Amino acid sequence: MRIDIITLFPEMFEPVLGESIIGRAQKSGAVEIHTHQLRDYALDKHRRVDDTPYGGGMGMLMKAEPIALCFEAICAEVGARPHFVYMSPQGKTLRQQRLRELAEATENICILCGHYEGVDQRVLDRYIDEEISIGDYVLTGGEIPAMVFADALCRMVPGVLTNNACFTEESHFGGLLEYPQYTKPAEWRGMAVPEILLSGHHQNIEKWRREQALEVTRKKRPDLLE
């Protein structure tokens, strides 16, 4: 999978997406992540990418033309039109199921990181395929949401994790939260690991995990059960 990110702050991404699992995935070729400085596509000598909104109001808006030029350049570089996502508090809340669908349906995704008071609506109308939010709150820019989206999406790509079970058994993938997990030692500060996990009886362990997943979901996120 290839992910292209349009941003005013490309230097923010390498320290996060260049490390750990996603960093190793890039080195192995399982995923490609490319950042693009939007100011490189500004048309004036000051490299301005924002302007005042028509009708008045607070703040500035990101201009249409630099975004369009950048996206068109990415399309030419990729050799196809990527699925274009705008990270926006107005978008649908990101869910594991949507990540799964995107990972299975497309090999090329482009992410637009918003700033200021948003983006000229004409860009959204002509180019954006989908608006995605990571929660019902507003951040100072789209870079952190883009990192969250890219990280969560890359984990679903074959070859990024050592085994599909690394994500199929996690919270949200199957609609439930994950069951409790324990590691050594078997007893820590007077608290013992459940005996069933030490039994070696895999069928009983799977049954226990399913029951625990239901109970954890009931306590923490009953809305998921509904």
C-alpha distance (Angstrom), angle and dihedral (degrees) to the residues before:
residue distance angle dihedral
M1 . . .
R2 3.79 . .
I3 3.82 121.4 .
D4 3.80 121.4 -169.2
I5 3.80 118.7 -167.1
I6 3.81 123.8 -160.1
T7 3.79 108.7 -155.6
L8 3.78 146.9 146.9
F9 3.81 89.9 -134.4
P10 3.82 110.3 45.0
E11 3.80 90.8 159.0
M12 3.81 89.4 70.7
F13 3.80 94.2 68.5
E14 3.80 106.4 57.6
P15 3.84 96.3 62.6
V16 3.82 89.2 55.1
L17 3.81 108.3 30.1
G18 3.80 93.7 32.7
E19 3.80 93.1 64.1
S20 3.82 138.8 68.2
I21 3.81 119.6 -3.3
I22 3.82 97.4 -11.8
G23 3.80 91.2 46.4
R24 3.80 91.0 52.4
A25 3.80 90.4 46.3
Q26 3.80 90.0 56.2
K27 3.79 91.7 49.5
S28 3.81 91.4 50.2
G29 3.80 92.1 48.7
A30 3.81 95.5 -117.5
V31 3.81 89.3 122.7
E32 3.79 137.1 12.5
I33 3.80 122.1 -150.8
H34 3.81 119.4 -170.3
T35 3.80 125.8 179.8
H36 3.81 123.5 -155.2
Q37 3.81 125.1 -159.2
L38 3.79 105.4 -132.1
R39 3.81 92.5 -154.9
D40 3.82 88.7 67.1
Y41 3.81 86.4 72.1
A42 3.81 97.5 48.7
L43 3.80 114.6 119.3
D44 3.81 101.9 -143.6
K45 3.80 131.7 70.0
H46 3.81 91.9 -108.9
R47 3.83 91.1 56.5
R48 3.79 91.8 -128.5
V49 3.78 116.5 179.1
D50 3.81 98.6 174.8
D51 3.81 138.5 61.1
T52 3.81 141.0 172.1
P53 3.82 117.6 -74.7
Y54 3.79 121.6 -110.4
G55 3.79 111.1 -110.4
G56 3.77 93.3 33.1
G57 3.76 129.3 -99.4
M58 3.77 140.4 138.0
G59 3.78 123.7 -50.5
M60 3.79 134.6 0.0
L61 3.79 135.4 -71.3
M62 3.79 129.2 -135.1
K63 3.80 109.3 -109.5
A64 3.78 122.4 -116.6
E65 3.81 103.1 -132.6
P66 3.84 100.8 59.4
I67 3.80 90.3 49.8
A68 3.80 92.2 47.6
L69 3.80 92.7 48.2
C70 3.80 92.3 48.2
F71 3.80 93.6 48.5
E72 3.80 92.1 47.1
A73 3.81 90.0 50.9
I74 3.81 89.6 51.6
C75 3.81 90.7 50.2
A76 3.81 89.6 52.7
E77 3.81 91.9 47.7
V78 3.80 94.1 47.8
G79 3.80 93.7 42.2
A80 3.81 91.2 -132.0
R81 3.78 139.9 57.5
P82 3.83 109.5 -91.6
H83 3.78 121.4 -143.4
F84 3.81 100.0 -95.6
V85 3.82 117.8 -140.0
Y86 3.80 126.8 -174.7
M87 3.81 115.5 -156.9
S88 3.80 102.0 -135.8
P89 3.83 137.6 154.7
Q90 3.82 85.2 -132.4
G91 3.80 92.6 60.3
K92 3.78 129.5 96.5
T93 3.79 112.7 -79.6
L94 3.79 111.3 -98.6
R95 3.80 113.0 -106.1
Q96 3.79 132.7 -176.6
Q97 3.80 91.4 -117.7
R98 3.80 91.4 57.4
L99 3.81 90.5 50.2
R100 3.79 89.3 51.6
E101 3.82 91.3 50.5
L102 3.80 93.0 49.3
A103 3.80 93.5 46.6
E104 3.80 90.2 53.1
A105 3.81 97.8 40.4
T106 3.79 106.9 45.0
E107 3.80 141.1 33.7
N108 3.81 97.0 -166.1
I109 3.79 126.6 53.9
C110 3.80 129.3 171.9
I111 3.81 121.1 -161.2
L112 3.79 125.1 -158.5
C113 3.81 116.3 -154.2
G114 3.77 110.7 -151.0
H115 3.81 127.4 -147.1
Y116 3.80 141.6 176.8
E117 3.82 110.9 18.1
G118 3.78 93.8 -26.2
V119 3.79 139.3 -87.5
D120 3.81 134.1 -48.0
Q121 3.82 103.8 -89.0
R122 3.80 91.7 -131.1
V123 3.82 90.2 68.3
L124 3.78 90.2 53.3
D125 3.79 92.1 47.6
R126 3.79 96.0 48.8
Y127 3.80 105.7 32.8
I128 3.80 114.8 15.0
D129 3.80 116.3 94.3
E130 3.78 97.4 -176.8
E131 3.80 140.6 6.8
I132 3.81 115.5 -144.6
S133 3.81 130.2 -169.8
I134 3.80 127.6 -167.3
G135 3.81 92.0 -153.9
D136 3.77 146.9 -25.4
Y137 3.79 97.0 -77.0
V138 3.80 137.4 80.9
L139 3.81 126.4 -113.3
T140 3.80 129.0 -166.6
G141 3.79 91.7 -104.5
G142 3.79 145.7 -7.3
E143 3.80 97.3 -104.0
I144 3.82 98.0 91.3
P145 3.84 92.7 45.6
A146 3.82 88.7 48.3
M147 3.82 90.2 53.3
V148 3.80 90.7 49.7
F149 3.80 91.7 49.1
A150 3.81 94.3 45.4
D151 3.81 93.6 46.8
A152 3.81 93.8 48.1
L153 3.80 91.7 45.6
C154 3.80 95.9 47.5
R155 3.80 91.1 54.4
M156 3.81 88.2 64.1
V157 3.80 94.0 55.2
P158 3.82 115.8 101.9
G159 3.79 111.9 -105.4
V160 3.80 96.3 25.0
L161 3.81 95.7 92.8
T162 3.79 122.7 36.8
N163 3.80 93.1 -116.3
N164 3.81 137.1 8.3
A165 3.82 88.6 -121.0
C166 3.81 86.5 70.1
F167 3.81 88.0 76.9
T168 3.82 105.4 16.6
E169 3.80 90.9 66.2
E170 3.80 95.5 44.9
S171 3.78 129.6 100.5
H172 3.83 116.2 -68.2
F173 3.82 98.0 7.4
G174 3.81 93.5 100.5
G175 3.79 95.7 25.4
L176 3.81 95.9 -93.7
L177 3.78 134.5 88.7
E178 3.79 117.2 -107.0
Y179 3.79 122.0 -89.1
P180 3.86 119.4 -111.7
Q181 3.81 115.8 -82.5
Y182 3.80 132.9 -158.1
T183 3.80 138.2 -169.0
K184 3.82 136.1 -169.1
P185 2.98 135.6 -20.6
A186 3.83 100.5 57.9
E187 3.81 89.0 -144.4
W188 3.80 123.6 35.9
R189 3.81 123.9 179.2
G190 3.79 91.2 -23.7
M191 3.82 94.2 -47.3
A192 3.81 116.3 116.0
V193 3.79 131.5 -155.7
P194 3.85 110.5 -112.1
E195 3.80 109.6 -88.1
I196 3.79 92.9 -128.0
L197 3.82 90.7 67.3
L198 3.80 90.5 55.9
S199 3.80 94.0 48.7
G200 3.79 98.5 83.1
H201 3.83 89.2 -138.6
H202 3.81 100.3 132.5
Q203 3.80 97.3 -170.5
N204 3.79 92.4 53.1
I205 3.78 90.7 44.8
E206 3.83 91.6 53.6
K207 3.82 90.1 48.9
W208 3.82 90.6 50.0
R209 3.80 91.6 48.7
R210 3.79 91.8 51.3
E211 3.80 91.6 49.9
Q212 3.80 91.4 47.3
A213 3.81 92.0 48.8
L214 3.79 89.7 54.2
E215 3.80 91.5 47.9
V216 3.81 94.4 47.2
T217 3.81 90.5 48.9
R218 3.82 91.1 48.0
K219 3.81 91.3 53.1
K220 3.80 100.8 39.6
R221 3.80 106.4 25.7
P222 3.81 112.1 15.2
D223 3.80 88.3 162.4
L224 3.80 89.0 71.7
L225 3.80 91.5 58.3
E226 3.78 89.4 53.4
